[in-house]
């Protein structure tokens, strides 16, 4: 695994945690969720910037946003009890499929 993929993974996790925490900030009036949100986004953007040193921006952003959206959806279900209907789940499945296609078949991604 390349270092850029490690940075991308850290960026995805940080962004996922920050976005999930944002729901609990209540308009940034609650300190701890607000702190998690701000620090998480700072870490996420740092990790993404390091990823862009070697991966093309379009590929990195597609992976970051696609995997992040799936993880945020799972955390929203687990932490906040939010539910997704069948079309949303099918759409998420297509996003995951796209991430797999990029990682397995694209020559733009270092393997």
Secondary structure, 3 states (H helix, E strand, C coil): CCHHHHHHHHHHHHHHHHHHHHHHHCCCCCHHHHHHHHHHHHHHHHHHHHHCCCCCHHHHHHHHHHHHHHHHHHHHHHHHCCCCCHHHHHHHHHHHHHHHHHHHHCCCCCC
